[in-house]
Amino acid sequence: MRLDELEGTTVLSFQVDADGKANNARITKTSGFAVLDEAALESLSVCVFKPQAATYWLSQSYRFSLG
């Protein structure tokens, strides 16, 4: 399979710390392609969420599609 044919959805679960940064990310649903799952994890690493006094858990879906 060629890289330009990959599509899928990766779902990540992660904790948001007091600074609004994601930690302890894990893949809860794989896209079926390691390269897409890794891209979702890399995307999450630059996200900043609403800081709160206590750490909290979130889930985020990353959909990769062509066209």
Backbone bond lengths (Angstrom), bond angles and torsions (degrees), N, CA, C in turn:
res aa  C-N    CA-C-N  psi(-1)  N-CA   C-N-CA  omega(-1)  CA-C   N-CA-C  phi
1 M - - - 1.453 - - 1.521 108.56 -
2 R 1.312 116.24 138.49 1.460 122.13 178.25 1.523 110.22 -85.25
3 L 1.329 116.79 151.36 1.465 120.83 -179.55 1.519 112.27 -60.17
4 D 1.335 118.10 -31.58 1.463 119.78 -178.69 1.523 112.77 -78.43
5 E 1.333 117.24 6.72 1.462 121.76 176.91 1.533 112.27 -110.16
6 L 1.317 117.64 3.19 1.455 121.13 -175.62 1.527 111.32 -82.35
7 E 1.300 116.37 131.90 1.458 123.47 174.33 1.524 107.95 -143.35
8 G 1.321 116.18 153.43 1.453 119.89 176.73 1.516 111.38 162.52
9 T 1.323 115.13 176.79 1.458 122.04 179.36 1.517 109.04 -125.69
10 T 1.319 115.33 130.10 1.458 122.66 175.20 1.523 107.72 -110.39
11 V 1.322 116.93 134.07 1.465 121.14 175.73 1.522 107.61 -113.90
12 L 1.331 114.73 128.15 1.457 121.64 179.10 1.524 110.29 -113.95
13 S 1.311 117.05 143.30 1.462 123.58 169.15 1.517 106.50 -114.53
14 F 1.327 116.13 142.86 1.455 119.50 -175.54 1.518 110.03 -160.88
15 Q 1.324 115.27 161.70 1.465 122.36 174.98 1.515 108.75 -96.66
16 V 1.327 116.14 144.27 1.460 121.89 173.15 1.524 106.62 -108.08
17 D 1.339 116.34 124.91 1.461 120.00 -177.97 1.531 111.08 -87.17
18 A 1.311 116.72 -178.96 1.467 122.69 -176.12 1.525 112.79 -63.39
19 D 1.335 117.62 -18.96 1.461 121.80 177.70 1.525 112.73 -92.62
20 G 1.338 117.17 -1.29 1.462 121.40 179.98 1.520 114.00 85.18
21 K 1.327 117.24 13.70 1.464 121.10 179.79 1.521 111.07 -98.28
22 A 1.330 115.66 145.39 1.461 121.91 179.69 1.527 110.07 -79.85
23 N 1.327 115.61 136.27 1.463 123.05 177.32 1.519 109.13 -136.62
24 N 1.322 115.54 162.40 1.467 122.23 174.62 1.527 112.41 53.39
25 A 1.329 116.35 40.14 1.469 120.33 -179.89 1.523 110.43 -69.04
26 R 1.317 114.73 141.25 1.462 120.65 174.85 1.514 109.29 -142.04
27 I 1.298 115.21 149.13 1.461 121.38 178.36 1.521 107.70 -81.87
28 T 1.331 116.68 118.27 1.463 120.21 178.12 1.521 111.88 -98.41
29 K 1.337 116.43 -18.50 1.468 121.41 172.76 1.516 107.38 -147.80
30 T 1.295 116.33 119.66 1.455 120.87 -178.86 1.522 111.04 -82.38
31 S 1.317 115.12 151.52 1.464 121.12 174.78 1.525 110.05 -76.51
32 G 1.320 115.74 -16.38 1.461 120.92 -174.79 1.523 111.82 98.24
33 F 1.337 115.44 -4.74 1.460 120.49 -179.50 1.521 108.90 -132.08
34 A 1.313 116.44 120.95 1.465 121.20 -177.38 1.522 111.86 -58.23
35 V 1.317 117.94 -37.51 1.461 120.92 -177.90 1.536 111.06 -64.64
36 L 1.313 118.72 -36.17 1.463 121.64 177.44 1.519 110.86 -73.32
37 D 1.328 116.98 -40.72 1.463 120.52 177.94 1.531 110.50 -61.18
38 E 1.330 117.09 -41.89 1.457 121.26 178.09 1.530 110.88 -65.66
39 A 1.320 117.36 -37.52 1.468 120.66 178.28 1.529 110.35 -64.56
40 A 1.321 117.69 -37.71 1.470 121.14 177.33 1.528 110.04 -63.88
41 L 1.325 117.07 -44.53 1.464 120.62 178.50 1.533 111.12 -62.64
42 E 1.314 117.09 -40.79 1.468 120.37 178.30 1.529 110.82 -65.34
43 S 1.322 117.44 -39.87 1.468 120.95 178.55 1.521 111.03 -63.06
44 L 1.318 116.18 -41.73 1.457 120.81 179.79 1.524 111.52 -61.96
45 S 1.308 116.84 -32.78 1.463 120.41 -176.04 1.535 113.36 -65.02
46 V 1.318 118.65 -18.46 1.465 120.87 178.97 1.530 113.01 -102.55
47 C 1.324 116.94 -1.49 1.463 120.89 179.56 1.523 111.25 -77.88
48 V 1.324 115.50 146.92 1.463 121.72 173.43 1.521 107.15 -124.86
49 F 1.321 115.98 128.47 1.455 122.45 -176.75 1.520 110.23 -108.83
50 K 1.307 116.63 170.76 1.459 121.98 -179.11 1.529 109.66 -65.38
51 P 1.324 117.39 116.61 1.462 120.31 178.73 1.537 110.79 -67.71
52 Q 1.305 115.55 143.32 1.465 122.05 175.25 1.518 107.83 -137.97
53 A 1.321 116.03 166.25 1.467 120.80 -177.79 1.529 111.79 -62.40
54 A 1.318 116.61 -36.86 1.466 120.69 -178.12 1.527 110.05 -110.87
55 T 1.322 115.47 151.78 1.456 120.40 174.88 1.516 109.36 -67.84
56 Y 1.323 116.86 145.43 1.460 119.83 178.12 1.519 110.22 -141.68
57 W 1.349 115.57 160.01 1.460 122.63 -178.12 1.520 110.17 -100.33
58 L 1.323 115.74 143.20 1.463 122.83 174.15 1.519 109.39 -136.71
59 S 1.328 114.94 163.22 1.462 122.06 170.04 1.514 107.82 -124.30
60 Q 1.318 115.94 146.35 1.457 121.22 179.95 1.522 108.94 -141.16
61 S 1.322 116.53 133.58 1.458 121.86 175.83 1.511 109.75 -97.47
62 Y 1.320 116.04 140.66 1.463 123.36 174.21 1.521 106.63 -122.18
63 R 1.339 116.12 114.78 1.459 120.77 179.48 1.514 109.02 -103.72
64 F 1.317 114.83 127.27 1.453 122.26 178.43 1.523 107.24 -112.02
65 S 1.332 115.88 118.97 1.467 119.45 -179.78 1.516 110.10 -142.02
66 L 1.280 115.22 154.74 1.459 122.38 178.68 1.520 108.57 -108.07
67 G 1.289 114.74 126.99 1.467 119.49 176.66 1.445 111.49 83.01
